[in-house]
Amino acid sequence: MHELKAETLANWLTQKTNAKKTEIKSISQLNGGASKYTWEITAYFEGGLFEGTSRLILRSQSDTPLLPSIGIDCEFRLLKFLKSKKIKVPRPIHLDRCGLLTGNPAFIMQKIIGSSKFIRADSRLNILDRKRLTRDIGQQLGKLHKLKIPSDHLRLFKKGREQSLIDRLYNQLDLLPYSLPVIEWALRWLEKNRPVEQNQSLCHGDFRNGNLLVHRKRLTGIIDWEFTHIGNPLEDIGWLCARCWRFGNDKEEAGGIGQLSDFIESYETTNPQKVNWLELPYWKIVATVQWALIAHRQGLRDSWNSKRKLELALTGFKGVQLEHEILKLIKNHERLKI
């Protein structure tokens, strides 16, 4: 990983914001973001676009980016588009395409007030709080899936996406240096039980508890858009509702946060386009298979990286646990079909 130097950052921000002077008050690297490096920055600007003190976020490409990532340049342009459509995303400010700040491409955005800390069963949210927050989430995802994408933006997400989701998962499996029989069997099952094609929409790609910013018990932002793509809207919903993202709060099917019925009501109010909710169990299995593959790849990134990272090692360990969950989900699904 490359170091982020305060002096280099201050000079770059001064030039980009037309400030007379920029002073970096603090820089701290944030945990998480296993595919990209993230820093929180407090900067004081004398003159220019951001007079006074601003809290910023810098996102930098890692040395070993994950395969489905759209890249820093595309993510920056996507955030600009989404911000113009009133989606709750951070405001992107400037792009460092040449990697002057960290050695890799990066961009700066404004920090949104809110915490992305996982919402668990013991979180200080009562029933009404969870209902409101779940409806916030459904409203934002419905709004995202309803967006009409301009042709120039559509090209950002079509590259490498001509294959079906299952075919892409097969390709990811083939890239691993060892066999995963449970995952391969699960992919065959998904292929045989593939539902009827649905209208495509812009999908976040990692819409879940942990990528949602919450302040005063309401949704304030959605982060980590690097896996955005065009796909079935149930991909996002299945990912949100998969048991692996409920953090032990299995009773709250909508991301471990609230009831699925509240989510659906809010989603459909915002986006009346028909979604076949009977197919949601299938997409929860897809989500668990995807996460298992990601977990195995993250474990490999840790073993191959000279600067090892505990988070990656622990994520790799989850792969086997997720395989067991996949077998249970498919068994339950087959029982319901009888």
MIDREN-83722 format. One line per 5 residues: number of its first residue (from 1); their letters; for each residue y, z, x of C-alpha. Coordinates in Angstrom, 2 decimals. Each point is the difference from the previous one (the first is absolute). Layout:
<sites>
NUM	A	Y,Z,X; ...
</sites>
This chain:
<sites>
1	MHELK	0.00,0.00,0.00; 3.53,-0.74,1.19; 2.73,2.59,0.37; 3.10,-0.10,-2.21; 3.01,0.83,2.20
6	AETLA	3.10,1.52,-1.60; 2.44,-1.91,2.23; -1.60,-3.38,-0.72; -0.07,0.76,-3.73; 3.63,1.16,-0.05
11	NWLTQ	1.23,-3.16,1.72; -2.04,-2.22,-2.32; 1.24,1.78,-3.14; 3.61,-0.14,1.21; -0.25,-3.76,0.38
16	KTNAK	-1.82,-0.58,-3.30; 2.28,2.22,-2.15; 3.33,-0.90,1.67; 0.55,3.68,0.78; 2.36,1.11,2.74
21	KTEIK	-2.60,2.46,1.19; -3.42,1.29,-1.07; -1.44,3.38,0.93; -3.69,0.71,-0.54; -0.27,3.59,-1.21
26	SISQL	-3.79,0.11,-0.22; -3.13,-2.16,0.25; -3.39,1.20,-1.20; -3.21,-1.94,-0.35; -1.64,0.40,-3.40
31	NGGAS	-3.68,0.70,-0.50; -2.09,-2.47,-1.99; 0.62,-3.71,-0.05; -3.18,-0.75,1.90; 0.77,-3.72,0.20
36	KYTWE	3.72,0.17,0.86; 2.07,2.47,1.97; 2.76,1.78,-1.91; 2.96,2.09,1.13; 2.61,1.96,-1.94
41	ITAYF	3.48,-0.25,1.48; 3.23,1.87,-0.64; 2.98,-1.99,1.28; 3.76,0.52,-0.10; 2.09,-3.16,-0.29
46	EGGLF	3.66,-0.19,0.95; 1.34,-2.84,-2.13; -1.96,-3.06,-1.10; -2.35,-0.39,-2.97; -1.31,3.58,0.02
51	EGTSR	2.94,2.28,0.71; -1.25,3.55,0.54; -3.52,1.38,0.19; -2.99,-2.05,-1.23; -3.71,0.74,-0.16
56	LILRS	-2.04,-3.05,0.90; -3.64,-1.05,0.36; -1.24,-2.37,2.72; -3.29,-1.84,-0.55; -1.59,-1.68,3.03
61	QSDTP	-3.04,-2.23,0.29; -2.87,1.69,1.82; -1.82,-1.58,2.95; -3.11,-0.44,-2.17; 1.19,-0.94,-3.52
66	LLPSI	-2.53,-0.04,-2.82; -1.20,-3.44,-1.08; 1.45,-0.10,-3.57; 3.49,1.14,1.08; 2.81,-2.40,-0.93
71	GIDCE	1.94,0.91,3.15; 3.38,1.57,0.61; 2.08,-3.14,-0.70; -1.64,-0.61,-3.39; 0.15,3.67,-0.98
76	FRLLK	3.74,0.08,0.74; 0.64,-3.08,-2.15; -2.23,1.37,-2.76; 1.96,3.27,-0.15; 3.26,-1.91,-0.35
81	FLKSK	-1.46,-1.95,-2.94; -1.47,3.09,-1.70; 3.24,1.97,0.43; 1.87,-2.80,-1.79; -2.48,0.35,-2.91
86	KIKVP	0.59,3.76,-0.38; -3.40,1.02,1.34; 0.20,3.46,1.60; -0.25,-1.02,3.65; 2.01,0.94,3.11
91	RPIHL	3.02,-2.17,0.68; -0.78,-2.19,3.05; 2.91,-0.18,2.45; -0.76,-2.00,3.14; -2.97,-1.78,1.56
96	DRCGL	-0.88,0.15,3.69; -2.16,-3.11,0.14; -0.05,-0.14,3.82; -1.24,3.57,0.56; 3.07,1.23,1.89
101	LTGNP	-0.38,3.56,-1.31; -3.71,0.77,0.38; -1.47,-3.02,1.75; -1.40,-1.23,-3.33; 1.75,-1.46,-3.06
106	AFIMQ	1.64,2.70,-2.11; 2.55,0.57,-2.74; 2.37,2.74,-1.11; 0.35,1.17,-3.60; 1.77,2.80,-1.79
111	KIIGS	-2.00,3.14,-0.68; -0.71,0.77,-3.66; 0.23,3.63,-1.07; -3.48,1.19,-0.87; -3.32,1.14,1.41
116	SKFIR	-3.14,-2.10,0.36; -2.15,3.10,0.38; -3.27,-0.39,-1.91; 0.18,1.34,-3.56; -3.02,2.24,-0.47
121	ADSRL	-1.39,2.28,-2.70; 1.92,2.95,1.49; 3.35,-1.86,0.10; 2.77,1.78,-1.90; -0.04,-2.36,-2.97
126	NILDR	-0.65,1.09,-3.55; -1.54,-2.24,-2.68; 3.38,-1.40,-1.09; 1.04,-0.66,3.63; -3.20,-1.94,0.63
131	KRLTR	0.44,-1.98,-3.20; 3.57,-1.05,0.93; -0.94,-0.86,3.56; -3.03,-2.02,-1.13; 2.20,-1.93,-2.43
136	DIGQQ	2.50,-0.66,2.83; -2.83,-1.44,2.07; -1.32,-2.16,-2.85; 3.49,-1.31,-0.72; 0.60,-1.04,3.62
141	LGKLH	-3.40,-1.65,0.47; 0.37,-1.84,-3.30; 3.42,-1.22,1.13; -1.44,-1.20,3.31; -2.88,-1.87,-1.63
146	KLKIP	2.40,-1.67,-2.43; 2.22,-1.49,2.73; 0.30,-3.75,0.32; -0.17,-0.85,3.69; 2.33,-2.71,1.36
151	SDHLR	-1.85,-2.84,1.73; 1.53,0.81,3.41; -1.30,3.58,-0.26; -3.35,-1.11,-1.43; -0.76,-1.78,3.28
156	LFKKG	0.20,3.35,1.81; -3.14,1.22,-1.75; -2.10,-3.15,-0.34; -0.84,-0.32,3.67; -3.61,1.05,0.50
161	REQSL	-0.37,0.88,-3.70; -1.70,-3.14,-1.22; -3.35,1.80,0.08; -1.12,2.35,-2.75; 0.32,3.74,0.57
166	IDRLY	-3.77,0.40,0.36; -0.14,-2.80,2.59; 2.78,1.69,1.96; -1.94,3.26,-0.06; -3.09,-1.84,1.29
171	NQLDL	2.11,-1.37,2.85; 1.27,3.49,0.84; -3.58,1.28,0.01; -1.07,-2.80,2.36; 2.71,0.99,2.49
176	LPYSL	-1.54,3.44,0.53; -2.25,0.28,3.09; -2.75,1.78,-1.95; -1.77,-0.50,-3.35; 0.82,1.92,-3.18
181	PVIEW	-2.89,-0.64,-2.43; 1.48,2.06,-2.86; 3.29,-1.90,0.16; -1.78,-3.36,0.15; -2.16,0.90,-3.00
186	ALRWL	3.08,1.20,-1.91; 1.82,-3.27,0.71; -2.96,-1.96,-1.39; 0.09,2.19,-3.12; 3.74,-0.59,-0.40
191	EKNRP	-0.52,-3.73,0.38; -2.74,-0.09,-2.66; 2.03,2.12,-2.42; 3.38,-1.62,0.62; 2.13,0.10,-3.20
196	VEQNQ	1.81,-2.95,-1.54; 3.10,-1.09,1.93; 3.27,1.55,-1.17; 3.62,-1.06,0.39; 1.20,0.61,3.57
201	SLCHG	2.93,2.22,0.91; 1.73,1.49,3.01; -2.18,2.93,1.13; 1.17,2.84,2.24; -3.39,0.16,1.74
206	DFRNG	0.10,3.76,0.74; 1.42,1.50,-3.19; -1.23,3.58,0.00; 0.73,3.69,0.18; 1.56,0.38,3.47
211	NLLVH	2.10,-3.17,-0.13; 2.13,1.32,-2.86; 3.20,1.94,0.73; 0.70,2.88,-2.37; 3.17,2.08,-0.29
216	RKRLT	0.60,2.66,-2.64; -3.30,-0.95,-1.61; 1.01,-3.63,-0.64; -0.88,-3.24,1.78; 2.77,-1.06,2.39
221	GIIDW	-1.67,-2.64,2.17; -3.04,-2.09,0.90; -0.73,-0.56,3.69; -2.40,-1.85,2.35; 0.07,-3.57,-1.31
226	EFTHI	-1.79,-1.63,2.94; -3.08,-1.02,-2.04; 1.92,-1.72,-2.81; -1.70,-3.12,-1.35; -0.53,-2.12,-3.10
231	GNPLE	-3.00,1.24,-1.94; -1.47,1.52,-3.14; 2.27,2.85,-1.21; -3.11,2.13,-0.52; -0.39,0.06,3.80
236	DIGWL	3.02,2.30,0.22; -1.02,2.06,-3.02; -3.59,0.37,1.19; 1.25,1.07,3.43; 2.30,2.63,-1.56
241	CARCW	-2.75,1.34,-2.25; -2.88,-0.01,2.50; -1.47,3.47,0.50; 0.57,-0.17,3.76; 3.79,0.12,-0.64
246	RFGND	0.01,2.94,-2.43; -0.28,2.60,2.77; -2.40,2.21,-1.92; 1.91,-0.12,-3.28; -2.62,-2.12,-1.79
251	KEEAG	1.13,0.96,-3.52; 3.26,-1.92,0.49; -1.32,-3.58,0.20; 3.40,-1.57,0.74; 0.09,0.73,3.72
256	GIGQL	-0.81,3.69,-0.36; 3.47,0.33,-1.53; -0.36,-0.47,-3.76; -1.98,-1.38,-2.90; -0.95,-3.67,-0.06
261	SDFIE	1.15,-0.27,-3.64; 3.58,0.94,0.98; -0.06,-2.52,2.83; -1.29,-2.81,-2.24; 2.54,0.71,-2.75
266	SYETT	2.91,-0.17,2.44; -1.42,-3.02,1.84; -0.48,-2.01,-3.19; 3.45,0.95,-1.31; 1.53,-1.53,3.13
271	NPQKV	-2.46,-2.85,0.41; -1.51,-1.22,-3.30; -2.15,-2.62,1.76; -3.64,0.61,-0.92; -2.12,2.01,2.44
276	NWLEL	-3.70,0.43,-0.75; -0.33,3.75,0.52; -3.78,-0.21,-0.51; -0.16,-1.60,3.46; 1.68,2.97,1.70
281	PYWKI	-3.33,1.69,1.05; -0.93,-3.20,1.88; 3.32,0.05,1.86; -0.45,3.66,0.91; -3.24,-1.01,1.73
286	VATVQ	1.86,-2.83,1.76; 2.60,2.54,1.15; -2.63,2.34,1.42; -1.71,-2.85,1.89; 3.38,-1.11,1.40
291	WALIA	0.84,3.52,1.13; -3.42,0.42,1.62; 0.55,-3.20,2.02; 3.51,1.13,1.00; -1.37,3.40,1.02
296	HRQGL	-2.60,-1.59,2.28; 2.64,-2.29,1.56; 2.38,2.91,0.57; -2.75,1.93,1.75; -0.52,-2.98,2.30
301	RDSWN	3.74,-0.19,0.73; -0.17,3.59,1.19; -2.97,-0.62,2.30; 1.59,-3.17,1.44; 3.50,1.45,0.45
306	SKRKL	0.84,1.58,3.35; 2.28,2.47,-1.81; -2.41,1.42,-2.52; 1.25,1.29,-3.34; -1.71,2.79,-1.95
311	ELALT	0.98,-1.48,-3.37; -1.82,-3.25,0.81; -3.12,1.85,1.15; -0.12,2.08,-3.20; 0.56,-3.11,-2.11
316	GFKGV	-2.95,-1.68,1.71; -2.20,2.97,-0.93; 0.89,-0.52,-3.69; -1.72,-3.40,0.01; -3.49,1.48,-0.38
321	QLEHE	1.16,2.39,-2.75; 1.48,-2.93,-1.90; -3.27,-1.93,0.22; -1.69,2.86,-1.87; 2.76,-0.11,-2.63
326	ILKLI	-0.53,-3.77,-0.42; -3.70,0.49,-0.77; 0.83,2.63,-2.64; 2.67,-2.17,-1.64; -2.26,-3.03,-0.26
331	KNHER	-2.88,2.13,-1.35; 2.29,1.41,-2.71; 1.33,-3.46,-0.83; -3.55,-1.38,-0.42; -0.90,2.89,-2.30
336	LKI	2.92,-0.81,-2.29; -1.16,-3.62,-0.27; -3.45,0.98,-1.30
</sites>
